[in-house]
Amino acid sequence: MLNVPPPAPRPSPLAPHRAFSLIEVLVVVSLLAFIVLALMAVFSSTQRAFRAAVTQTDVMEGSRATMELMAADLRGATPSDNGGATNFLVLGNSVYDSTYLPLPQTLPGAVDGSGNPIQRTNQLNYFFVLGRNNTTWTGTGYLVDTAHASPLYGLYRFYAETNVLFPPQTLFQQFQAAMSSPAANMSHLIDGVVHLNVRAYDPNGVWINGYAWPYTNANNTFFFPPSYGETQFYMVGNMVPAAVEVELGVVEDRILQRAESRPPALQAQYLSDKSGSVHLFRQRVTIPNVDPTAYQ
């Protein structure tokens, strides 16, 4: 009988295998941590860019809507043919707020011939427009509230109306009374308006400014001393501008929120070097109800 050797035993599936060393585990964990941190940084930067784009879109949409609303109100300017009624008025914010000072901002990368930084001085005007809709007088006014630090540079709109049987001057008087508390008496539009400049032009396209040069065609127009270089005036009788140019400067929300978090005395200082975060809008509006004979 042949002696057949028994078959070699098969290795058990439960036999122990060689494990990873501690150094290998630490290397893998370090690599994974590095990858996670890199992904988090990319995600964070993408999220910041997305939020900035959304914020900029909101500012652009709100500012454009505000400009369209102003343009619609300006187009409705109508002469009252009443010597005691204010048809159109533009004044500087220094009249409304005695502590108001314009906001100067340094333009990034802009220098003069001597190498000094160039600054842009933001101006704030408030204005009133008298209009008429069939048998109704309408009064519309716009004001940037600089007397309060929060909300900062809030733009408010006043609106009132009365029957044509009543004096239209009462609408302007209501606007003056509402200026004492814009947040309570006017409609809030947007915040962060650091620049609102309003200029009026005659039928020949000449800037109506009684202090820049002797303006001889300003019938029924009464001028005040300039406010930081900008004209101030009001019109009565049959006088309204032939065209009005409006400039609007609005700060981005994230910069505005950081400014509001600072004490009121430091808010303007913080915004002084943030001109790159201000979006400027400009529009010239033609007034169809102008009477050309009023300029003769």
C-alpha positions in Angstrom: 0.0 0.0 0.0 1.4 3.3 -1.1 2.0 6.0 1.5 0.4 9.2 0.1 1.4 12.3 2.0 -1.6 14.3 3.4 -2.4 17.5 1.5 -0.9 20.8 2.7 -3.3 22.7 5.0 -5.0 25.7 3.4 -4.5 29.0 5.1 -7.4 30.0 7.1 -9.3 33.1 6.0 -9.2 34.2 9.6 -5.4 34.2 9.6 -3.9 37.5 10.7 -2.7 40.0 8.0 -0.1 42.6 8.2 -1.7 46.0 9.5 -0.8 49.6 8.7 1.8 51.1 10.8 1.2 54.2 13.0 3.3 56.4 10.7 1.2 55.3 7.6 -2.0 56.1 9.5 -0.7 59.5 10.5 0.4 60.3 6.9 -3.1 59.4 5.5 -4.9 61.4 8.2 -2.6 64.4 7.5 -3.3 64.2 3.8 -7.0 63.9 4.3 -7.0 66.9 6.7 -5.0 68.9 4.1 -7.5 68.1 1.4 -10.5 68.9 3.7 -8.9 72.3 4.6 -8.3 73.1 1.0 -11.9 72.2 0.0 -13.2 74.4 2.9 -11.1 77.3 1.8 -12.4 77.0 -1.8 -15.9 76.6 -0.5 -15.5 79.7 1.8 -14.1 81.9 -1.0 -16.8 80.7 -3.4 -19.5 81.5 -0.8 -18.0 85.0 -0.2 -18.0 85.7 -3.9 -21.6 84.5 -4.2 -22.7 86.7 -1.3 -20.9 89.7 -2.7 -22.5 89.1 -6.1 -26.0 88.8 -4.5 -25.4 92.0 -2.4 -24.2 93.9 -5.5 -27.2 92.7 -7.4 -29.5 93.9 -4.6 -27.8 97.3 -4.5 -28.1 97.7 -8.3 -31.7 96.6 -8.4 -32.8 98.8 -5.5 -30.8 101.8 -6.8 -32.2 101.5 -10.3 -35.8 101.2 -9.0 -35.2 104.3 -6.9 -33.8 106.2 -9.9 -36.9 105.2 -11.9 -39.2 106.4 -9.1 -37.4 109.7 -8.9 -37.5 110.1 -12.7 -41.3 109.5 -12.8 -41.9 112.1 -10.1 -39.7 114.6 -11.8 -41.4 114.2 -15.2 -44.7 115.1 -13.5 -43.4 118.5 -12.3 -46.1 121.1 -13.1 -46.1 124.9 -12.6 -48.7 126.1 -10.2 -49.1 129.6 -11.7 -49.5 130.7 -8.1 -46.8 133.1 -6.8 -47.1 131.6 -3.3 -46.7 127.9 -4.2 -43.3 126.1 -4.4 -43.2 124.3 -7.8 -39.6 122.9 -7.5 -37.0 123.1 -4.7 -33.5 121.9 -4.2 -31.5 122.5 -1.0 -28.4 121.0 0.6 -28.6 118.7 3.6 -26.8 121.3 5.7 -30.2 123.2 5.8 -31.9 120.1 7.1 -29.2 118.9 9.4 -26.9 121.6 10.9 -24.2 118.9 11.8 -24.1 117.5 8.2 -20.7 117.4 6.5 -20.1 116.0 3.0 -18.4 112.7 2.8 -15.0 112.9 1.0 -13.7 109.6 -0.4 -10.2 108.9 -1.7 -10.3 107.4 -5.3 -8.2 104.3 -5.4 -5.1 104.6 -7.6 -5.9 108.2 -8.6 -3.2 110.9 -7.9 -2.7 114.5 -9.0 0.4 116.0 -10.6 2.1 116.2 -7.2 1.4 112.6 -6.3 -1.3 113.4 -3.8 -4.4 111.2 -3.7 -7.5 112.6 -5.5 -10.7 112.8 -3.5 -14.3 112.8 -4.5 -16.7 114.9 -2.4 -20.1 113.3 -2.1 -23.0 115.8 -2.0 -26.4 115.4 -0.5 -29.4 117.4 -1.6 -33.1 117.1 -0.8 -35.7 118.2 -3.2 -39.5 118.8 -3.6 -41.6 118.5 -6.8 -45.1 119.8 -7.3 -47.3 117.9 -9.8 -50.9 117.7 -10.9 -53.0 114.7 -11.8 -56.4 115.8 -13.2 -58.1 117.6 -10.3 -55.4 116.7 -7.7 -52.2 118.5 -6.7 -49.4 116.1 -5.8 -46.4 116.9 -3.7 -43.3 114.6 -3.7 -40.1 115.0 -1.8 -36.9 113.1 -1.3 -34.5 113.3 1.7 -31.5 111.5 2.9 -31.6 111.3 6.7 -28.2 112.3 8.0 -29.4 113.1 11.5 -29.5 109.4 12.6 -26.7 106.8 12.5 -28.9 103.8 12.0 -30.1 103.2 9.4 -27.1 105.0 8.0 -27.8 107.4 5.1 -31.4 106.2 4.6 -33.3 107.7 1.7 -36.9 108.6 2.3 -39.8 109.6 0.0 -42.6 112.0 0.9 -45.9 112.0 -0.9 -49.1 113.9 -0.4 -52.0 115.2 -2.5 -54.9 117.6 -2.3 -57.7 118.9 -4.4 -56.9 121.7 -6.9 -59.5 123.8 -5.1 -57.0 124.0 -2.2 -53.7 125.9 -2.2 -50.9 123.6 -3.4 -48.4 125.3 -1.0 -49.9 123.2 1.8 -48.2 120.2 0.2 -44.8 121.8 0.6 -45.6 122.8 4.1 -46.4 119.1 4.9 -43.1 118.1 3.4 -41.3 120.5 5.7 -43.1 119.2 8.7 -42.4 115.6 7.8 -38.7 116.3 7.6 -38.5 116.5 11.4 -38.9 112.7 11.5 -38.5 111.0 8.1 -38.7 107.5 9.4 -42.1 108.1 10.9 -43.6 110.4 8.2 -42.1 109.2 4.9 -41.6 106.0 3.0 -38.2 104.3 3.4 -36.6 103.4 0.1 -32.9 102.3 0.5 -30.0 102.8 2.9 -26.4 103.8 2.2 -27.1 106.8 0.0 -23.9 108.9 0.4 -24.4 111.0 -2.7 -27.6 112.6 -4.0 -27.0 115.6 -6.3 -29.8 117.4 -8.2 -29.1 119.9 -10.9 -31.7 121.8 -13.0 -31.3 123.0 -16.6 -33.2 125.5 -18.8 -34.5 124.9 -22.3 -31.1 125.7 -23.8 -29.4 123.0 -21.6 -27.7 125.6 -19.4 -27.2 124.7 -15.7 -29.5 127.0 -13.7 -27.0 128.3 -11.2 -27.4 131.9 -10.0 -24.1 132.0 -8.3 -21.8 130.4 -10.9 -22.5 133.3 -13.2 -25.3 135.9 -13.6 -28.1 133.7 -14.8 -30.5 136.2 -16.4 -33.3 133.9 -17.4 -34.3 132.7 -13.9 -37.7 134.3 -13.7 -39.6 133.3 -10.6 -36.5 131.5 -9.3 -35.0 132.4 -5.9 -31.4 131.4 -5.2 -29.7 130.7 -1.9 -26.0 130.7 -1.2 -24.4 127.6 -2.5 -24.1 124.5 -0.3 -20.5 123.1 -0.7 -20.4 124.4 -4.2 -23.9 123.3 -5.3 -26.7 125.7 -6.1 -29.8 126.0 -3.9 -33.0 127.5 -5.2 -36.8 127.2 -5.4 -39.2 128.0 -8.3 -42.7 129.5 -8.1 -45.4 130.8 -10.5 -45.0 129.4 -14.1 -41.4 128.2 -13.6 -40.2 124.6 -13.6 -36.9 123.2 -14.9 -36.7 122.1 -18.5 -34.6 119.1 -17.4 -33.2 117.7 -14.2 -30.1 115.6 -13.7 -29.9 113.3 -10.7 -26.8 111.6 -9.4 -27.2 108.8 -6.8 -24.3 107.1 -5.0 -25.1 104.0 -2.9 -22.7 102.0 -0.7 -22.7 98.2 -0.8 -24.6 96.5 2.0 -21.6 94.7 3.6 -19.6 97.9 3.8 -22.6 99.8 5.1 -23.2 97.2 7.9 -19.6 97.5 9.0 -19.9 101.2 9.1 -23.1 101.0 11.2 -21.3 98.8 13.7 -18.9 101.6 14.5 -19.6 104.7 16.7 -21.2 107.6 14.8 -18.1 109.7 15.1 -16.1 107.0 13.2 -18.5 106.1 10.5 -17.5 108.7 8.0 -13.8 108.0 8.7 -14.4 104.3 7.9 -16.3 105.1 4.7 -13.7 107.7 3.5 -11.5 105.1 1.8 -14.4 102.9 0.5 -15.1 104.7 -2.7 -14.7 101.5 -4.6 -17.8 100.1 -2.8 -20.0 103.1 -3.9 -22.1 102.5 -7.0 -23.0 105.8 -8.9 -26.1 106.3 -11.0 -26.9 109.3 -13.2 -29.9 110.1 -15.2 -31.2 113.3 -16.9 -35.0 113.7 -16.9 -36.8 116.0 -19.3 -39.8 117.9 -17.9 -42.6 117.9 -20.5 -44.7 120.5 -18.6 -42.1 123.3 -18.9 -43.3 126.6 -20.2 -40.6 128.0 -22.5 -42.0 131.5 -22.2 -41.1 131.5 -18.5 -37.5 131.7 -19.5 -37.9 134.8 -21.7 
